[in-house]
Amino acid sequence: MKVAALKKPGGLHNITITERPEPTPGKGEILVRIRASSLNYHDFAVVSGMIPSPDGRIPMSDGAGEVLALGEGVSQFAVGDKVLSLFFPQWDSGEPELKKLIGVPGDHIDGFAAEVVAMPASAFTRAPANYTLEEAATLPCAALTAWRALMVEARIKPGDWVLTQGTGGVSIFALQFAKAAGARVIATSSSPEKLAKLKALGADHLINYKETPKWGAAAKALTGGRGVDEVVEIGGAGTLGQSISACRINGHISLIGVLTGISGEVPTAALFSANITLKGITVGSREQQEDMIAAIESNDIKPVVSDHFPLNQLQQAFELQAAQKHFGKIVVTL
């Protein structure tokens, strides 16, 4: 079977396409024909060498495919079922714990840049019935992160204000989930063209953060001075101050990314004086993924896919991601 594997010391130029023997499913495992994966910032960190990995690691945390065979004792799936991977295969439900956050595909173990995988059945859920496998492959990391941020941690409700940043996968899913929940969305970007696309997806208000450097105050003004209920914070240190400025008293910020750097100054006085909750978000659990899939099906929410690449062009897919020219998810088909 064909796989993409990483050669040390990392770097996009060290992604190699090679052949490996097809695996067989052991006890409790299923054999899955992977049809698609999708790119996340976590995957970029692995393939670029920011997150060290062993020589020969197969990257990609997201995978969607069809069950080819069942190992001994597997009863929750049947041959032919369409399945979707879990970012945290050990996290079934409840609060996050260290033991639940190990075993990430494409990082701690081999991932889904492979035509066939044999993994525990517990590492998968069913795929949405209204999705193709290419569409399903956009969900395990980006969509579930947005779902947990809004629906589990912030617990948004109809009429709430949600602020999203940029046009990556998490931000666009957050926009879609927020609108499905009846919330009002303020979306930011530096591109007039991308802002127009966000408007077409249902964003209620738009802010060009290059033209409006103090976009936090601008967002707060759009709410009548009250402030937003939830910020989906993807920038980290470089944008957190503006996110705090945008929040209402007792608001919520879901910190899910560090695109502007892993450390920096934080206006702590503004954070605590407004009684704002700042919550770190790393994807979610099986239970949360199953809830998200049910919501996607009932609301017929479809992912926004920017580009498709075959497996042998995985390097080019990551180069496009690094150039930040995409809008939504980049999908790799196998």
C-alpha positions as CSV (number, residue, x, y, z in Angstrom):
1,M,0.0,0.0,0.0
2,K,1.1,3.6,-0.6
3,V,1.9,5.9,2.4
4,A,3.4,9.3,3.0
5,A,6.2,9.1,5.7
6,L,8.5,11.6,7.3
7,K,12.2,11.6,7.2
8,K,14.2,13.2,9.9
9,P,14.9,16.0,10.7
10,G,11.5,17.0,9.4
11,G,10.6,19.7,6.9
12,L,8.1,19.6,4.0
13,H,10.8,18.5,1.6
14,N,11.3,15.4,3.8
15,I,7.8,14.0,3.1
16,T,8.3,10.8,1.1
17,I,5.8,8.6,-0.7
18,T,6.6,5.0,-0.3
19,E,5.2,1.4,-0.2
20,R,4.6,-0.6,2.9
21,P,2.9,-4.0,3.5
22,E,-0.9,-3.8,4.1
23,P,-1.7,-4.4,7.8
24,T,-4.1,-7.0,9.2
25,P,-6.5,-6.2,12.0
26,G,-5.8,-7.7,15.4
27,K,-8.2,-8.4,18.3
28,G,-10.5,-5.4,18.8
29,E,-9.2,-3.7,15.6
30,I,-10.8,-2.8,12.2
31,L,-9.1,-2.6,8.8
32,V,-10.0,0.7,7.1
33,R,-9.5,1.8,3.5
34,I,-8.7,5.5,4.0
35,R,-10.3,7.7,1.4
36,A,-9.4,11.1,2.6
37,S,-7.6,13.2,5.2
38,S,-7.4,16.9,5.8
39,L,-4.8,19.4,6.9
40,N,-4.6,21.0,10.4
41,Y,-2.1,23.3,12.0
42,H,-1.1,20.4,14.2
43,D,-0.3,18.3,11.2
44,F,1.9,21.2,9.8
45,A,3.7,21.3,13.1
46,V,4.5,17.6,12.8
47,V,5.6,17.6,9.2
48,S,7.6,20.8,9.5
49,G,9.6,19.4,12.5
50,M,8.1,21.8,15.1
51,I,6.7,18.7,16.8
52,P,9.5,16.1,16.8
53,S,8.6,12.7,15.4
54,P,10.4,9.4,14.8
55,D,11.9,8.6,11.4
56,G,9.3,7.1,9.2
57,R,6.3,8.5,11.0
58,I,3.1,8.5,8.9
59,P,1.5,11.9,9.5
60,M,-2.1,13.2,9.4
61,S,-4.5,13.1,12.4
62,D,-7.8,13.1,10.4
63,G,-9.0,10.1,8.5
64,A,-12.2,8.9,6.9
65,G,-12.8,5.6,5.1
66,E,-14.6,2.3,4.7
67,V,-14.3,-0.8,6.9
68,L,-12.6,-3.6,5.0
69,A,-12.4,-6.2,7.7
70,L,-13.1,-6.8,11.4
71,G,-10.7,-8.1,14.0
72,E,-11.8,-10.6,16.7
73,G,-14.4,-9.2,19.1
74,V,-15.5,-6.1,17.1
75,S,-19.2,-5.7,17.1
76,Q,-19.9,-1.9,16.8
77,F,-19.0,-1.8,13.0
78,A,-19.7,-3.9,10.0
79,V,-17.7,-4.4,6.8
80,G,-18.6,-1.5,4.4
81,D,-19.4,1.0,7.2
82,K,-18.1,4.6,6.7
83,V,-16.0,5.6,9.6
84,L,-14.3,8.7,11.0
85,S,-11.2,8.9,13.1
86,L,-10.9,10.4,16.6
87,F,-8.1,12.9,17.4
88,F,-7.9,11.5,20.9
89,P,-8.7,7.8,20.6
90,Q,-8.4,7.3,24.4
91,W,-10.8,10.1,25.3
92,D,-14.3,8.6,25.5
93,S,-16.1,11.1,27.6
94,G,-15.8,13.3,30.7
95,E,-13.1,15.9,31.4
96,P,-9.7,15.8,29.8
97,E,-6.9,13.9,31.6
98,L,-3.3,13.1,30.6
99,K,-4.2,9.4,30.0
100,K,-7.0,10.5,27.6
101,L,-4.8,12.8,25.5
102,I,-2.2,10.2,24.4
103,G,-2.2,8.2,21.2
104,V,-2.8,11.1,18.7
105,P,-2.7,9.7,15.1
106,G,0.0,11.2,13.0
107,D,1.9,12.4,16.1
108,H,2.1,9.8,18.9
109,I,1.3,7.0,16.5
110,D,1.2,6.6,12.7
111,G,-1.7,8.5,11.2
112,F,-3.9,8.5,8.1
113,A,-1.6,9.4,5.2
114,A,-1.9,5.7,4.3
115,E,-4.2,3.8,2.0
116,V,-5.1,1.2,4.6
117,V,-4.8,1.3,8.4
118,A,-5.5,-1.3,11.1
119,M,-6.5,0.4,14.4
120,P,-8.7,-0.2,17.4
121,A,-12.4,0.1,16.6
122,S,-12.5,2.5,19.6
123,A,-10.4,4.9,17.5
124,F,-13.4,5.6,15.2
125,T,-17.0,6.8,15.1
126,R,-19.5,6.6,12.3
127,A,-19.2,9.2,9.6
128,P,-22.1,11.6,9.1
129,A,-24.8,10.1,6.8
130,N,-25.1,13.3,4.8
131,Y,-21.3,13.5,4.0
132,T,-19.0,12.1,1.5
133,L,-15.8,10.7,2.9
134,E,-13.9,13.7,1.6
135,E,-16.2,16.0,3.6
136,A,-16.1,13.7,6.7
137,A,-12.3,14.0,6.7
138,T,-12.6,17.7,7.6
139,L,-14.2,17.0,11.0
140,P,-12.1,15.2,13.6
141,C,-9.7,18.0,14.5
142,A,-11.0,21.4,13.3
143,A,-14.8,20.9,13.5
144,L,-14.7,19.1,16.9
145,T,-12.5,21.9,18.3
146,A,-15.0,24.5,17.2
147,W,-17.9,22.4,18.5
148,R,-16.3,21.9,22.0
149,A,-15.4,25.6,22.2
150,L,-18.9,26.8,21.5
151,M,-21.3,24.2,22.6
152,V,-19.5,22.4,25.5
153,E,-17.3,25.1,27.1
154,A,-19.0,28.4,26.2
155,R,-22.5,26.9,26.0
156,I,-23.7,29.4,23.6
157,K,-27.4,30.0,23.1
158,P,-29.7,31.8,20.6
159,G,-29.0,35.5,20.6
160,D,-25.4,35.3,21.9
161,W,-22.5,37.1,20.2
162,V,-19.6,35.0,18.9
163,L,-16.4,36.5,17.5
164,T,-14.3,34.4,15.1
165,Q,-10.8,35.1,13.8
166,G,-9.7,34.4,10.2
167,T,-10.8,31.8,7.7
168,G,-9.2,28.6,8.7
169,G,-11.1,25.4,9.3
170,V,-11.8,25.9,13.0
171,S,-13.0,29.5,12.5
172,I,-15.4,28.6,9.6
173,F,-16.8,25.7,11.5
174,A,-17.3,28.0,14.5
175,L,-19.2,30.4,12.2
176,Q,-21.4,27.6,10.9
177,F,-22.2,26.1,14.3
178,A,-22.9,29.5,15.9
179,K,-25.3,30.4,13.2
180,A,-27.0,27.0,13.5
181,A,-27.4,27.7,17.2
182,G,-29.0,31.0,16.6
183,A,-26.1,33.2,17.6
184,R,-24.8,36.4,16.0
185,V,-21.3,36.3,14.6
186,I,-18.7,38.9,14.1
187,A,-16.0,37.6,11.8
188,T,-12.5,39.1,11.2
189,S,-10.0,38.8,8.4
190,S,-7.4,40.9,6.6
191,S,-8.7,40.0,3.1
192,P,-11.7,41.8,1.6
193,E,-12.3,38.8,-0.6
194,K,-12.3,36.4,2.4
195,L,-14.6,38.8,4.3
196,A,-17.1,38.6,1.5
197,K,-17.1,34.8,1.6
198,L,-17.6,35.0,5.4
199,K,-20.6,37.2,4.8
200,A,-22.0,34.7,2.3
201,L,-21.7,32.0,5.0
202,G,-23.8,34.0,7.4
203,A,-21.5,36.3,9.3
204,D,-23.6,39.2,10.7
205,H,-20.7,41.7,11.0
206,L,-17.2,41.9,9.4
207,I,-14.0,43.5,10.6
208,N,-10.8,43.9,8.6
209,Y,-8.3,43.7,11.4
210,K,-5.5,45.4,9.3
211,E,-7.7,48.4,8.6
212,T,-9.0,48.3,12.3
213,P,-6.1,47.4,14.6
214,K,-8.2,47.9,17.7
215,W,-10.8,45.4,16.4
216,G,-11.6,44.3,19.9
217,A,-13.2,47.7,20.7
218,A,-14.9,47.7,17.3
219,A,-16.4,44.3,18.0
220,K,-17.7,45.5,21.3
221,A,-19.2,48.5,19.7
222,L,-21.1,46.3,17.3
223,T,-22.8,44.7,20.3
224,G,-24.0,48.0,21.6
225,G,-21.2,48.3,24.0
226,R,-22.1,45.0,25.9
227,G,-19.3,42.8,24.4
228,V,-19.3,39.4,22.9
229,D,-20.2,36.2,24.8
230,E,-17.6,34.0,23.2
231,V,-14.3,34.5,21.3
232,V,-12.8,31.6,19.3
233,E,-9.2,32.7,19.8
234,I,-6.8,31.2,17.2
235,G,-4.0,33.8,17.3
236,G,-2.7,33.5,20.9
237,A,-0.5,36.0,22.4
238,G,-0.7,38.5,19.6
239,T,-4.5,38.7,19.5
240,L,-5.5,37.9,23.0
241,G,-5.5,41.5,24.2
242,Q,-8.0,42.4,21.5
243,S,-10.1,39.4,22.3
244,I,-10.3,40.5,25.9
245,S,-11.3,44.0,24.8
246,A,-14.1,42.5,22.8
247,C,-15.6,40.4,25.6
248,R,-18.6,41.2,27.8
249,I,-18.3,41.0,31.6
250,N,-18.3,37.3,32.5
251,G,-17.6,36.5,28.8
252,H,-15.7,33.4,27.6
253,I,-12.6,33.0,25.4
254,S,-11.7,29.7,23.9
255,L,-8.0,29.6,23.2
256,I,-7.4,27.1,20.5
257,G,-4.4,28.3,18.6
258,V,-1.0,30.1,18.8
259,L,-0.6,31.4,15.3
260,T,1.0,34.6,16.6
261,G,3.4,32.9,18.9
262,I,3.6,30.6,21.9
263,S,4.1,33.3,24.5
264,G,3.6,37.1,25.0
265,E,2.1,39.8,27.1
266,V,-1.4,39.4,28.4
267,P,-3.5,42.3,29.8
268,T,-4.3,40.3,33.0
269,A,-6.0,43.3,34.8
270,A,-8.5,43.6,32.0
271,L,-9.0,39.8,32.0
272,F,-9.8,39.4,35.7
273,S,-11.6,42.7,36.2
274,A,-14.1,41.7,33.6
275,N,-14.5,38.3,35.1
276,I,-13.7,36.7,31.7
277,T,-13.1,32.9,31.5
278,L,-10.1,32.0,29.4
279,K,-10.2,28.3,28.5
280,G,-7.6,26.3,26.6
281,I,-9.2,23.9,24.0
282,T,-7.6,20.8,22.5
283,V,-10.1,19.1,20.2
284,G,-12.6,16.9,22.2
285,S,-13.9,13.5,23.2
286,R,-15.7,10.6,21.4
287,E,-19.0,11.7,23.1
288,Q,-18.6,15.2,21.8
289,Q,-17.8,14.0,18.3
290,E,-20.9,11.9,18.2
291,D,-23.0,14.9,19.4
292,M,-21.4,17.0,16.8
293,I,-22.2,14.5,14.0
294,A,-25.9,14.4,15.1
295,A,-26.0,18.2,15.0
296,I,-24.4,18.3,11.5
297,E,-26.9,15.8,10.2
298,S,-30.0,17.5,11.7
299,N,-28.9,20.9,10.4
300,D,-27.4,19.7,7.1
301,I,-24.2,21.7,7.8
302,K,-21.6,21.2,5.1
303,P,-17.9,21.9,5.4
304,V,-16.2,24.5,3.3
305,V,-13.4,22.8,1.3
306,S,-10.8,25.1,-0.3
307,D,-8.6,22.6,-2.2
308,H,-8.1,18.9,-2.9
309,F,-4.7,17.2,-3.4
310,P,-3.8,13.6,-4.0
311,L,-1.5,11.9,-1.5
312,N,1.5,12.2,-3.7
313,Q,1.1,16.0,-3.6
314,L,1.0,16.2,0.2
315,Q,4.0,18.5,0.3
316,Q,2.2,20.9,-2.1
317,A,-0.9,20.8,0.1
318,F,1.2,21.9,3.1
319,E,2.9,24.6,1.1
320,L,-0.5,26.0,0.2
321,Q,-1.5,25.9,3.9
322,A,1.7,27.7,4.9
323,A,1.0,30.4,2.3
324,Q,-2.4,31.0,4.0
325,K,-4.1,31.2,0.6
326,H,-6.8,28.7,1.4
327,F,-10.4,29.4,2.7
328,G,-11.6,26.5,4.8
329,K,-10.2,23.1,4.8
330,I,-7.6,21.5,2.5
331,V,-8.4,17.8,1.8
332,V,-6.1,15.1,0.7
333,T,-7.7,12.2,-1.2
334,L,-6.3,8.7,-1.3
